[in-house]
Amino acid sequence: MSRDTQLKERWEQLVTILSDQFSQGEDLDLDAIIYLIGVQELGKVHREYKKDEKLNLMHIAICRLLEPYGFYEFEYFDEEGWPHFSVKEELPPLKAGEQSVLMKEAIVNYFLEKELID
């Protein structure tokens, strides 16, 4: 099985699992899944978030997802428990499609590590 085919199958499996658990019948999109990862990484799942906090949660998720690729490095948790990352290497310029594939691959790897999918 090609790498692209395997990624596509794992992505579809992941979208189905997460959508069944967190959505009312609609498939979650990439941004929604990134948001969920941010909430998971923060560890404060049972609360409402303001708009700026939601953006921060997505930033946390992106940093965590791209950390294994060498782009970010975890630094510390602040007094409110929010993780902070530093940039290790700037992301190369990517086209929208390339960016989407990178994020889907990183998300699939994240959930493989969490053993939600195989």
Beta strands, then each sheet from edge to edge (+ up, - down):
strand 1: 72-77
strand 2: 83-87
sheet 1: 1+ 2-
end
